[in-house]
Structure formats: structure tokens, C-alpha cells
Amino acid sequence: IAHCNGVFVPKGKGGAVVWPLTEHGTPRDCKDSDSVFLQVPALTDVLYKVTSLDSLHGIYIGVVKYLVNVLFFDTKIVPKKLREDRLKIAEKILNEVKAPWFIERGKARSLTECKNWKAHEYRNYLFYFSMPIMKSLVKHQFLGPEVADHWFNLLLGVSLLNQQEISANNLLMSSNALKSFVTCMRDIYGEECCTYNVHLLLHLTPSVEYLGPLWATSMFKFEGYN
């Protein structure tokens, strides 16, 4: 495990620590020395076996929520007219696409209310609504195809890790998809968007390999207490 403290970059009126990858899929600006944790025998193996990554906070109200805001509401990245055009298409799709009957909070609320969405709603957006919206935005030339392809890698990687049964091939496919997503993050959204939650996607596959599917270790059972 390399010792990587992240990279400080300007963001807004201040800055942020980010974890971008190079085009080769390796962390940028990491020290050559091993992490101090490797000095503890078998610690890295134990960490993956006893510490799970929570998909509710890390993925759904982490990466998905963050990118929904960037794509539809970020005034510094997306011009006002383009934001309005994207929202109009997205709202139409949200009203037309119906999630399966067994899905909690399956009826999608307006994207203009996404700041008040629960984690279930962001999960539903990723699995059931996001790709029809992405394809429609690409069709109307309100989004580049590379952005939709990039999003698909996130959807594929997370979906494979949410199955009832996960094969070794599923783990490999998920790992490749998520690594591609993280690697391309800087080129598509900018280095300042390579957040810690985005970096954690690289650790999802080994976490699932040891502890089971994402749904089995998430905090969704406690969501209603908030």
C-alpha cells in the first residue's frame, strides 16, 4: 500500500484535498515508501476482513449526489442555459420511467428537490433513472458521450457488487469498471472533483470480496432514524 496523502488543489474560495489517478491508474504524487500500517503484521489483510465501506454514505449520498449537483446545478461548470436544458430533459425522463414496484421510494421526486433526497432516492436514481437520462442528454447533444460512458462504469461497477451472488468474474469486471471511472474522473470533471469518496471506489471490490455484497453492509436500515 503506497503512502498517499492526497493533493491540495484550489477549489472555490479555498481549496480541497483530492486523490487523482494518473492515466495508468496509479495514485498521483504518492510517496515511494510503504504506508506505516504495513509495519503491523497482516494488518492490511485484517482491515479488509473487518472494515466495510458503507455504500449509503460513500456512493449514494457521496459520489452520486455530488455528481448530480455538478451535472445539473454547478454554476461554475455548467452555463445557465445548458443547466436549464439538461433539467428539462431529465425531469421528463423522471416522470416517464417507473422503478419496479418493490423499490422503496420508487416514485422519483423532481431534481430541483434533490438536496432533500434521501439516500434511497439517490440509489434509485443511479440504478433506474440515470442511464435513460444520460442517453437522452447525449441524444439532444446536451452532454458528451464520454460523460455517459463514464457514468455507466460507475453504474456497472456498483450494480455488480449489489447482487445476491457475486462471482469472481463479477468482482473483476466491477474492479475494472470502477478503476476506469476513477481514472477518468479528472479529465471529465476536473481534478478538484477527485474527492475522497471517489477514491474509496477503488476499495469497494476487495471489501465486497471479504464481507459480502454492498447491500449487506450498508447503513440503509438506519436511514429512517434520521
Residue frames as qw, qx, qy, qz and C-alpha x, y, z in Angstrom:
[[0.000, 0.891, 0.455, 0.000, 0.00, 0.00, 0.00],
 [0.418, 0.394, -0.027, 0.818, 1.53, 3.31, -1.02],
 [0.243, -0.561, -0.447, 0.653, 1.55, 6.20, 1.42],
 [0.151, 0.448, 0.426, 0.771, -0.60, 8.83, -0.30],
 [0.092, -0.413, -0.489, 0.763, -1.73, 11.99, 1.46],
 [0.313, 0.803, 0.508, -0.009, -3.69, 13.33, -1.48],
 [0.405, 0.204, 0.201, 0.869, -3.07, 16.54, -3.40],
 [0.005, 0.674, 0.395, -0.624, -4.20, 20.03, -2.40],
 [0.262, 0.335, 0.524, 0.738, -5.84, 21.94, -5.28],
 [0.162, 0.085, 0.138, -0.973, -7.70, 25.28, -5.47],
 [0.115, -0.451, -0.850, -0.247, -11.48, 24.97, -5.21],
 [0.195, -0.865, -0.450, -0.109, -13.98, 27.80, -4.87],
 [0.081, -0.936, 0.167, -0.301, -12.67, 30.42, -2.48],
 [0.557, -0.643, 0.523, -0.053, -10.33, 27.94, -0.85],
 [0.340, 0.453, -0.800, -0.199, -9.08, 24.51, -1.74],
 [0.921, -0.147, 0.127, -0.338, -9.59, 20.80, -1.33],
 [0.276, -0.450, 0.842, 0.115, -7.50, 17.66, -0.89],
 [0.839, 0.335, -0.087, -0.420, -8.11, 15.26, -3.79],
 [0.615, -0.295, 0.719, 0.134, -6.89, 11.81, -4.84],
 [0.664, 0.602, -0.192, -0.401, -6.50, 11.85, -8.66],
 [0.843, -0.085, 0.481, 0.225, -5.09, 8.90, -10.59],
 [0.045, -0.509, 0.562, 0.651, -2.65, 9.02, -13.48],
 [0.688, 0.347, -0.321, -0.551, -3.61, 7.70, -16.91],
 [0.427, 0.244, -0.870, 0.027, -2.01, 4.41, -15.81],
 [0.718, -0.470, -0.407, -0.313, -4.48, 4.08, -12.93],
 [0.649, -0.167, -0.487, 0.560, -1.93, 4.72, -10.17],
 [0.273, -0.889, -0.293, 0.221, -2.23, 7.39, -7.44],
 [0.430, 0.727, -0.062, 0.531, -0.52, 10.66, -8.29],
 [0.013, 0.710, -0.375, 0.596, 2.15, 12.20, -6.05],
 [0.877, -0.463, -0.058, -0.118, 2.28, 9.26, -3.63],
 [0.240, -0.760, 0.604, -0.022, 5.43, 8.63, -1.65],
 [0.607, 0.365, -0.697, -0.111, 7.63, 5.75, -2.68],
 [0.011, -0.236, 0.863, -0.448, 7.79, 4.40, 0.85],
 [0.371, -0.365, -0.837, -0.166, 5.25, 1.94, 2.15],
 [0.459, -0.673, -0.120, -0.567, 2.50, 3.03, 4.46],
 [0.117, -0.460, 0.702, -0.531, 3.33, 2.89, 8.17],
 [0.821, -0.115, 0.226, -0.512, 0.40, 0.47, 8.57],
 [0.857, 0.312, -0.406, -0.060, 2.39, -2.18, 6.71],
 [0.158, 0.501, -0.726, 0.443, 4.75, -2.34, 9.69],
 [0.609, -0.162, 0.556, -0.542, 1.97, -4.10, 11.62],
 [0.087, -0.120, 0.959, 0.242, 1.94, -7.80, 10.58],
 [0.015, 0.366, 0.900, 0.237, -1.07, -8.82, 8.47],
 [0.110, 0.453, 0.410, -0.784, -2.90, -5.56, 9.31],
 [0.303, 0.272, -0.370, -0.835, -3.90, -4.75, 5.73],
 [0.327, -0.113, -0.893, -0.288, -5.45, -8.18, 5.29],
 [0.138, -0.405, -0.781, 0.455, -7.32, -7.82, 8.59],
 [0.141, 0.337, 0.113, -0.924, -8.63, -4.34, 7.74],
 [0.404, 0.083, -0.564, -0.716, -10.44, -5.58, 4.64],
 [0.388, -0.193, -0.900, -0.046, -11.87, -8.51, 6.58],
 [0.243, -0.497, -0.686, 0.472, -13.34, -6.48, 9.45],
 [0.036, 0.526, 0.119, -0.841, -13.96, -2.99, 8.00],
 [0.413, 0.538, 0.679, 0.281, -16.65, -2.49, 5.38],
 [0.071, -0.044, 0.173, 0.981, -17.19, 0.56, 3.19],
 [0.281, 0.526, 0.652, -0.468, -20.70, 1.96, 3.64],
 [0.269, 0.329, 0.631, 0.649, -22.40, 2.38, 0.25],
 [0.051, -0.856, -0.514, 0.036, -25.11, 4.69, 1.63],
 [0.220, -0.895, 0.030, 0.386, -22.67, 7.45, 2.56],
 [0.434, -0.412, 0.533, 0.599, -19.78, 6.69, 0.22],
 [0.258, 0.191, 0.746, 0.583, -21.66, 6.02, -3.03],
 [0.043, 0.678, 0.691, 0.248, -25.27, 7.24, -2.99],
 [0.131, -0.975, -0.181, 0.015, -25.10, 10.44, -0.92],
 [0.520, -0.555, 0.325, 0.562, -21.39, 10.63, -1.66],
 [0.292, -0.136, 0.621, 0.715, -20.40, 10.20, -5.31],
 [0.141, 0.541, 0.748, 0.358, -23.89, 10.10, -6.89],
 [0.114, -0.888, -0.382, 0.231, -25.21, 13.14, -5.02],
 [0.327, -0.613, 0.234, 0.680, -22.03, 15.07, -5.75],
 [0.248, -0.015, 0.671, 0.698, -22.12, 14.39, -9.49],
 [0.088, 0.712, 0.682, 0.141, -25.87, 15.11, -9.79],
 [0.159, -0.880, -0.157, 0.420, -25.11, 18.55, -8.38],
 [0.318, -0.431, 0.465, 0.705, -22.15, 19.03, -10.73],
 [0.252, 0.231, 0.777, 0.528, -24.09, 17.98, -13.84],
 [0.023, -0.694, -0.652, -0.304, -27.29, 19.94, -13.20],
 [0.284, -0.914, -0.289, 0.009, -26.63, 22.75, -10.73],
 [0.620, -0.401, 0.056, 0.673, -22.96, 23.75, -10.60],
 [0.259, 0.942, 0.148, -0.156, -22.93, 27.37, -11.80],
 [0.196, -0.773, 0.485, 0.359, -19.14, 27.37, -12.25],
 [0.394, -0.157, 0.839, 0.340, -19.02, 24.33, -14.52],
 [0.253, 0.457, 0.799, 0.299, -22.32, 24.34, -16.44],
 [0.046, -0.091, -0.151, -0.983, -23.70, 27.50, -18.15],
 [0.403, 0.189, 0.499, -0.744, -27.21, 28.56, -17.11],
 [0.664, 0.320, -0.249, -0.628, -28.87, 27.76, -20.48],
 [0.503, 0.230, -0.829, -0.078, -27.29, 24.30, -20.59],
 [0.064, -0.003, 0.834, -0.549, -28.35, 23.61, -16.99],
 [0.546, 0.250, 0.260, -0.756, -31.94, 24.54, -17.87],
 [0.663, 0.330, -0.497, -0.452, -31.92, 22.35, -21.00],
 [0.319, 0.183, -0.915, 0.165, -30.49, 19.39, -19.09],
 [0.238, 0.073, 0.701, -0.668, -33.02, 19.76, -16.30],
 [0.638, 0.262, -0.034, -0.724, -35.94, 19.90, -18.73],
 [0.645, 0.256, -0.681, -0.233, -34.88, 16.60, -20.35],
 [0.200, 0.137, -0.885, 0.398, -34.09, 14.95, -17.01],
 [0.404, 0.085, 0.499, -0.762, -37.44, 15.90, -15.46],
 [0.720, 0.242, -0.280, -0.587, -39.26, 14.44, -18.46],
 [0.561, 0.211, -0.800, 0.014, -37.42, 11.13, -18.07],
 [0.027, -0.090, 0.781, -0.617, -38.01, 11.05, -14.30],
 [0.574, 0.149, 0.277, -0.756, -41.75, 11.33, -14.93],
 [0.747, 0.309, -0.390, -0.441, -41.77, 8.66, -17.63],
 [0.504, 0.251, -0.814, 0.143, -39.52, 5.95, -16.16],
 [0.749, -0.493, 0.041, -0.441, -41.09, 3.80, -13.46],
 [0.003, 0.465, -0.852, 0.240, -38.96, 1.90, -10.98],
 [0.450, -0.146, -0.875, -0.102, -40.02, -1.67, -10.07],
 [0.542, -0.628, -0.285, -0.481, -42.92, -1.88, -7.63],
 [0.819, -0.422, -0.317, 0.225, -40.81, -3.39, -4.87],
 [0.501, 0.267, -0.193, 0.800, -38.39, -0.45, -4.78],
 [0.297, -0.703, -0.448, 0.465, -38.69, 1.79, -1.72],
 [0.017, 0.754, -0.015, -0.656, -39.32, 5.43, -2.71],
 [0.560, 0.194, 0.659, 0.463, -39.66, 4.28, -6.31],
 [0.249, 0.882, 0.368, 0.159, -41.52, 7.43, -7.37],
 [0.567, 0.076, -0.030, 0.820, -38.87, 9.95, -8.32],
 [0.087, -0.868, -0.274, 0.405, -39.07, 13.46, -6.94],
 [0.439, 0.888, -0.002, 0.139, -38.02, 16.42, -9.05],
 [0.737, 0.164, -0.186, 0.629, -34.30, 17.03, -9.43],
 [0.001, -0.678, 0.089, -0.730, -34.90, 20.54, -8.13],
 [0.697, -0.615, 0.097, -0.356, -35.61, 18.85, -4.79],
 [0.854, 0.181, -0.443, 0.206, -32.50, 16.65, -4.86],
 [0.102, 0.509, -0.546, 0.657, -30.95, 18.50, -1.92],
 [0.593, -0.275, 0.418, -0.631, -33.72, 16.92, 0.15],
 [0.832, 0.139, -0.480, -0.241, -33.50, 13.46, -1.41],
 [0.762, -0.483, 0.415, -0.114, -32.86, 10.53, 0.89],
 [0.207, -0.483, 0.803, 0.280, -30.13, 8.01, 0.14],
 [0.568, 0.285, 0.772, -0.023, -32.73, 5.58, -1.24],
 [0.481, 0.818, 0.208, -0.239, -33.67, 8.16, -3.85],
 [0.092, 0.784, -0.545, -0.284, -30.08, 8.64, -4.97],
 [0.406, -0.180, 0.888, 0.118, -29.70, 4.87, -5.17],
 [0.575, 0.547, 0.596, -0.122, -32.84, 4.63, -7.30],
 [0.314, 0.879, -0.140, -0.330, -31.56, 7.44, -9.49],
 [0.125, -0.579, 0.757, 0.274, -28.31, 5.58, -10.14],
 [0.383, -0.004, 0.921, 0.072, -29.89, 2.19, -10.86],
 [0.375, 0.538, 0.755, -0.018, -33.14, 3.08, -12.66],
 [0.248, 0.910, 0.273, -0.187, -33.20, 6.68, -13.89],
 [0.262, -0.743, 0.320, 0.526, -29.66, 7.85, -14.58],
 [0.400, -0.103, 0.719, 0.559, -28.84, 5.96, -17.80],
 [0.298, 0.686, 0.629, 0.214, -32.11, 6.85, -19.61],
 [0.058, -0.959, -0.088, 0.265, -31.41, 10.46, -18.64],
 [0.388, -0.556, 0.495, 0.543, -27.78, 10.25, -19.79],
 [0.438, 0.212, 0.743, 0.459, -28.74, 8.69, -23.12],
 [0.197, 0.847, 0.488, 0.072, -31.39, 11.34, -23.74],
 [0.187, -0.896, 0.110, 0.388, -28.96, 14.17, -22.89],
 [0.419, -0.300, 0.641, 0.570, -26.41, 12.72, -25.32],
 [0.382, 0.500, 0.719, 0.296, -29.10, 12.33, -28.00],
 [0.093, 0.946, 0.308, 0.043, -30.06, 16.01, -27.67],
 [0.596, 0.443, -0.149, 0.653, -26.37, 16.99, -27.56],
 [0.356, -0.850, 0.073, -0.380, -26.63, 18.42, -24.06],
 [0.673, -0.575, 0.465, 0.007, -23.93, 16.01, -22.85],
 [0.319, 0.596, -0.703, -0.223, -20.88, 14.39, -24.41],
 [0.915, -0.010, -0.350, -0.202, -20.99, 10.61, -24.95],
 [0.515, 0.294, -0.655, 0.468, -17.79, 10.23, -22.93],
 [0.284, -0.316, 0.466, -0.775, -19.64, 11.56, -19.86],
 [0.859, -0.077, -0.020, -0.506, -22.40, 8.96, -20.28],
 [0.823, 0.218, -0.513, 0.112, -19.83, 6.18, -20.79],
 [0.189, 0.377, -0.627, 0.655, -18.00, 7.34, -17.68],
 [0.562, -0.242, 0.320, -0.723, -21.22, 7.26, -15.64],
 [0.906, 0.056, -0.293, -0.300, -22.01, 3.78, -16.97],
 [0.553, 0.294, -0.691, 0.361, -18.76, 2.50, -15.44],
 [0.202, -0.253, 0.575, -0.752, -19.99, 3.68, -12.04],
 [0.779, -0.024, 0.052, -0.624, -23.39, 2.07, -12.57],
 [0.837, 0.211, -0.499, -0.077, -21.86, -1.21, -13.78],
 [0.354, 0.333, -0.717, 0.499, -19.29, -1.42, -11.00],
 [0.338, -0.185, 0.528, -0.757, -21.79, -0.74, -8.22],
 [0.820, 0.045, -0.115, -0.558, -24.53, -2.95, -9.71],
 [0.731, 0.232, -0.640, 0.043, -22.24, -5.97, -9.90],
 [0.229, 0.193, -0.734, 0.610, -21.41, -5.58, -6.21],
 [0.462, -0.085, 0.332, -0.818, -25.09, -5.41, -5.22],
 [0.680, 0.028, -0.604, -0.416, -26.15, -8.84, -6.47],
 [0.853, -0.407, 0.135, -0.297, -27.35, -11.68, -4.27],
 [0.895, -0.160, 0.287, 0.302, -24.50, -13.85, -5.56],
 [0.197, 0.915, -0.303, -0.181, -21.23, -12.38, -6.82],
 [0.960, 0.141, 0.057, 0.236, -18.78, -14.45, -8.86],
 [0.592, -0.418, 0.226, 0.651, -15.03, -13.95, -9.24],
 [0.365, 0.357, 0.485, 0.710, -15.68, -12.65, -12.75],
 [0.137, -0.886, -0.389, -0.213, -18.18, -10.14, -11.35],
 [0.527, -0.749, 0.001, 0.401, -15.54, -8.88, -8.93],
 [0.538, -0.107, 0.391, 0.739, -13.01, -8.50, -11.75],
 [0.185, 0.608, 0.515, 0.575, -15.48, -6.67, -14.01],
 [0.297, -0.909, -0.291, -0.009, -16.53, -4.38, -11.17],
 [0.584, -0.566, 0.123, 0.568, -12.93, -3.61, -10.25],
 [0.445, 0.133, 0.455, 0.760, -12.06, -2.71, -13.85],
 [0.021, 0.756, 0.494, 0.429, -15.18, -0.55, -14.28],
 [0.403, -0.886, -0.185, 0.134, -14.64, 1.38, -11.04],
 [0.587, -0.386, 0.232, 0.673, -10.94, 1.85, -11.73],
 [0.326, 0.389, 0.487, 0.711, -11.79, 3.26, -15.17],
 [0.167, -0.874, -0.406, -0.208, -14.35, 5.58, -13.56],
 [0.511, -0.779, -0.019, 0.363, -11.86, 6.91, -11.01],
 [0.587, -0.120, 0.359, 0.716, -9.03, 7.20, -13.56],
 [0.226, 0.480, 0.494, 0.689, -11.14, 9.28, -15.99],
 [0.228, -0.809, -0.490, 0.233, -12.67, 11.49, -13.29],
 [0.320, -0.577, 0.074, 0.748, -10.03, 14.20, -13.60],
 [0.193, 0.017, 0.582, 0.790, -10.26, 14.52, -17.40],
 [0.087, -0.561, -0.719, -0.400, -14.07, 14.74, -17.42],
 [0.334, -0.848, -0.406, -0.066, -14.90, 16.80, -14.33],
 [0.095, 0.831, -0.303, 0.456, -11.59, 18.32, -13.26],
 [0.493, 0.196, -0.719, 0.449, -9.03, 17.45, -10.65],
 [0.223, -0.254, 0.452, -0.825, -10.97, 19.17, -7.87],
 [0.798, -0.099, -0.087, -0.588, -13.73, 16.58, -8.31],
 [0.686, 0.162, -0.700, 0.112, -11.47, 13.63, -7.44],
 [0.493, -0.619, 0.250, -0.557, -12.84, 13.53, -3.91],
 [0.216, -0.352, 0.866, -0.281, -12.16, 11.06, -1.13],
 [0.739, 0.187, 0.496, -0.416, -15.46, 9.27, -1.81],
 [0.726, 0.598, -0.253, -0.223, -14.42, 8.84, -5.45],
 [0.179, 0.582, -0.782, 0.133, -11.09, 7.41, -4.30],
 [0.515, -0.190, 0.730, -0.406, -12.87, 4.94, -1.99],
 [0.849, 0.341, -0.020, -0.404, -14.50, 3.31, -5.03],
 [0.479, 0.542, -0.690, 0.012, -11.14, 1.64, -5.66],
 [0.066, -0.271, 0.867, -0.413, -11.54, -0.24, -2.37],
 [0.731, -0.005, 0.129, -0.669, -15.11, -1.47, -2.89],
 [0.809, 0.233, -0.491, -0.223, -14.25, -4.72, -4.64],
 [0.416, 0.207, -0.802, 0.376, -11.87, -6.14, -2.00],
 [0.331, -0.135, 0.510, -0.783, -14.33, -5.04, 0.70],
 [0.812, 0.097, -0.048, -0.573, -17.14, -6.99, -1.00],
 [0.664, 0.299, -0.686, -0.009, -14.85, -9.95, -1.64],
 [0.228, 0.153, -0.803, 0.528, -14.28, -10.33, 2.10],
 [0.174, 0.135, 0.609, -0.762, -17.54, -9.10, 3.63],
 [0.293, 0.499, 0.816, -0.018, -20.25, -9.70, 1.04],
 [0.225, 0.629, 0.491, 0.559, -22.48, -7.55, -1.20],
 [0.087, 0.274, -0.138, 0.948, -22.82, -3.82, -0.65],
 [0.536, -0.478, -0.279, -0.638, -26.44, -4.17, 0.44],
 [0.796, -0.336, -0.492, 0.111, -25.41, -6.49, 3.26],
 [0.583, -0.241, -0.302, 0.714, -23.07, -3.99, 4.92],
 [0.074, 0.498, 0.172, 0.846, -24.79, -0.66, 4.21],
 [0.021, -0.139, -0.568, 0.811, -26.42, 1.69, 6.73],
 [0.307, -0.261, -0.488, -0.775, -29.80, 1.73, 4.97],
 [0.474, -0.462, -0.748, 0.035, -31.54, 0.01, 7.88],
 [0.344, -0.495, -0.404, 0.688, -30.79, 3.06, 9.99],
 [0.151, 0.253, 0.314, 0.902, -31.73, 5.67, 7.38],
 [0.306, -0.657, -0.547, -0.418, -35.26, 6.10, 8.72],
 [0.542, -0.604, -0.402, 0.424, -33.93, 7.25, 12.10],
 [0.342, -0.049, 0.060, 0.936, -32.52, 10.47, 10.59]]
